[in-house]
Amino acid sequence: MHQAVKLFFNKFVTHQYPVKMVSAEKDLYDWFFEIWHYHLFQLGKTMITTKSVVLLVLALYLLFVFTGWVKRFLSRRIFPRYGIDAGVGQSMATIIRYGLMLVGTIVVFQTSGIDLSTLGIMMGALGIGIGFGLQNVANNFISGIIILSERPVKVGDRIEIDNLQGNIVDISARATTVLTNDNISVIVPNSDLVSQRVINWTHNTKNVRLNFPVGVSYKEDPESVRKLLIEVAKANAGVLHEPEPDVLFDEFGDSSLNFILRVWTTEYSNTPRVLKSQLYYAVFEKFKEHNIEIPFPQRDVHIRSVTSKE
């Protein structure tokens, strides 16, 4: 390669440009060639040069981009064709990407002529030194592998952890992204999802049951109240008819008879407060229509006069 370029300069360039310009360009080429093949250090029996480092970094970058494209292609194009759940497909695509990156990294190092056994010894020595500083990173990475393999949570699930409620939109090697109903992305370390108690609203199915308390005056007939609440629930398009909504007579309160309206929903599993608002609006109108009194807390104060004897 080096000789071919020199022949090109001697045969063509020297006939086109003055001697000084040709000499400067040749010096520039020689300088670039020397930098490109500059010996940085020796790793085992392999001499590491500037060329090998640049090509290695470029190959690893292309590997990272390629595996990311494969992950998106599998999760968005291939798995949906076979009816695979979006969360399961995302987990499978991520595991496949990690596998491709591992195999690809080994192939890149092997083809670059780097002795992996020597590199492994060096990385092991470095690992002892920096291990304590990267404990959290390693913990989150391993937790991410556990989440992707066991799938206690997956993309699309509705979770609740530390007063945080939202939908999982992405699970990466270090953290999980949770999107709240206010369209705010919250980055949760993977280790928190493994070590803490997590409420997964949609782990088995998107169908969830929601409980809404309702209180009426003591003068009202409980059976009539139950029928009216059932009518309100069945009239709402977001409430499932199977399982049917039902009403529990919860307790005799201080100033009211307390009931619990229980409904099943799929549409509002991610936004239960929206369904609650719709039902309460309808309950208020229904009770107003049938003259059902909704009480407010009352306290009767009796003042007793006491005469003291002297």
N, C-alpha and C positions, 0 to 999 in steps of 0.2 A: 504493500500500500504506500509506504513511505517513498520507495524508489519510483513507483508509477507517478506520483505527484511531482517528484523532482524532474522526471523526464518530460512531463507536460509543461512545466515552467521553462525548461531548457529549449524545447522544440518550438513552442508557440509564443509564450509570453515575452521571451527575449527579442523576438522579431517585431513586437508591437510597441514596447515601452522602452524608455531609456534605461540605461544600466543601473542608475541609482534607484529608480522606482522598483525595478525587478529585484534588486538586492534587498530593499526594504520589505517587499512582500514575501520574499523567501525567508527573511529573518522573522517575520510575523508568523509564517507557517511553522518554522522550526520551533518558535517559542510556544505556539499552541500545541504542537506535537509533543513537546517536552512536558508541558503541563498536563496534557491528556493522559500520558503514560507515566506520570510522576509516581514514584514508590512512596506510599504513605507509611505503611507498616507491614509486618509479616505476621500472618495468622496460621500457625502450624507450618505446613509446607507451602502455603499459598501466599503469594505476594499481593497485597491489596494496593491497587493504584487508584488514581482519580477516576479513571475510566470505569473500573469495576464498581466503585461507590456510586457514581452517577447512574449507571445502568441498573444497579441493584435498587436504588431508590425509585427510579422510573418504573421498573418492573413491579415493585410492591404497590406503587400508586395505581398502576393499571389493574393489578389484581384486586385492589380494594374497590375500584370503580366497577369492574366486571362483576364481582360477586354481589355488589349492591344492585346492579341491573338484574342479575339472575333472581335475587330475592323478590324484587318488585314484579318481575315477569311471572314467577310462580304464584305469588299471593294474589295478583290481580287478574291474570289471564288463565293459568292452568288449573289451579285448585277450584275456582268457582265453577268451572265447566263440569266438574264431577260432584258438585253439591257439597263440597267440604265447607264446614263452618269457617267464617272469616277469621275468628280467633285462633282456631286450630291450624288453619292454613298459614297464618302469620307466624305461629310458633314453628311449624315445620319448615317454612322458608328460611327463618332465621337460623335454625340448626343446620340446614343444608349450607347456608352461607358460611357459617363458622367452619364446617367441615371442608368446604372448598378453599377457604382462606388458609387453613392448616396445611392441606395437601399442596396448595399452590406455593406457599412460603417455602416448604421443603424443596419443591422442584426448582424454585428460583435460586435458592442457595446452592443446590447441587449443580445446576447448569452454570452458575457463576464461578464454580471451582472452589468454593469455600468449604473447608473441612468442618462438617457439622459436629463431629466429636470434639474438636478443639473449641468450637463456638459454644457447645454445651457446657464444657468445663468453665469457660470464661463467664457465661451467663449465670452458672451456678454460684461462682464466687461473687459476682455482682449482686445476685439475689440475696445473699446473706447480709450484705451491707445495706441494701435499700429495702429489704423486706419489711422492716418495722415501719418505715415511712409510707409503705404502700399497702398496709393491712386493710384499710377501708376499701381501697380500690379492688384488691383481690377478693375481699368479702362480698362486695357488690357484684363482681363478675361471676363468682361461684353461685351467688344467690340468683343471678339472672339465668344461669344454666339450669338451676333447680326449677325456676318458674317455667322456663320453656319446655322442660322435660315432663314435670309432674302436672303442669297447667292448673294450679290452684286458682289462678286468675289468668285471663287471656284478653287479647284485644277485643274490644266491644263490650266487655263486662262492666256492670255498674257496681262500684265498690264504695265502701265507707271505711275510713281509717283516720283516727285522730281528728274527728269532727270535720273531715274532708270527704265530700261526696262528689263523684264524677264518673265519667266513662273513660276507660283505658283506651288510648288511641295509638300507643306505641310502647313496645318493650325492647329496650336496647341492652347492650352488654353491661352498662353501669347503672342505668336508672330507667324508671317507667314514667311515661307521661300520662297524666290524668287531666281530662278536660272537664271543667265544671259547667254547670248550666249557665253561668255568666260568661262563657267563652273564654275563661282564663285557664291557661295551661299551668299545671303544677307538676314539678319534677320531683318524683319520690324515689329515693334510693332503693334499689332492689332488696337490700338487706332488711329494710323496714317491712316489706311485704312478706318476708319469710319469717322474721323473728316476732312480729307483732300480730295481734288479733285483727284480722281483716274481715269485714262483712261484705260478702259477695252477693248482691241482690239477684243476679241473673246467672248463677253458677250452673244450675241444672236447666232452667228454662227462663224465657222472658216473662212468663206469667208470674205476677206477684199479687199478694193480697194486702190491701191497705185497710186500716182501721180508723174510723172517724167518730169521735165522741159527740153525742147530741144530748142535751138536757131539756126536759119539759117540766111544766108545773105539776104539782101533786094532784091537781083536780082533773088531769087528763087521763083518758083511758089508754093503758099501755098497748092493748091490742090494736087500737086505731092508730096509734103512733107508729107501731111496727109496720102496718100496711102502707101508711103514707111514705115511710122511709124506703120501703121496697119499691114503691112506684117511682120515686125519684131516682133511685139507683138504676132501675131497668130502662128509664127514659134517657139516660145518658149514653151516648154512642161509644164512649171510651170504656164502659163497664162491660165485662164479659157476662154472657147469659149462662155459660157453663164453665166453671161452677157458678151456681146462682148466688146472688147477693143475699145476705141474711142479717138479722138484727139480734143483738144480745141485750137482755135487760141486765145492765151491769151492776147497779147499786141504788139504794135509797140515799141520795145525797142530803146535805144540810138543807137545801132549799129547792131541790129538783129531783125528778126521777131521771137517772142517767142511763142512756143507751149507747151501744157501739154499733155503728153501721159498718159492716165488713163487705168489701167488694174486691173482685179480682179484675186485673187489667193487664194488658200487654202494651197498649199504646202509650200509657202514662207511667210505665215502670221507671223511666228516667226523670220524669217530672211529676212526682206525686202531689206536690203542692198545687199544681195547676188543676188536677182533678179534684182535690179537696176544695178549692175555691169554687169550682163549677157546682159541686154537689151542695155546698153550703148556701150558695145563691138560690139554688132550686128548692132546698129544704125551707129556707126562709119564706119564699113565695108560697110554697105548698102549705105551710103552717098558717100563714096569714090568710090564705084562701079558706081554710077549714077552722079558723079561730082557735088554733092551738097556741097556747101561751108559752113563750120562752122566758123563763124567770131570770131574774138577776139576784145576786146574793142579798139577803135581807137580815137584819138583826133587830130584834125587839128589845128595847132597853126599859126595864121596870125600875122606877125609883121608889124606894121605900123610905118613908120618914121614920126616924127612931127618936123617941122622946127619952131623954136621960132623967133618971131619978136622982134627986139630990138628997 
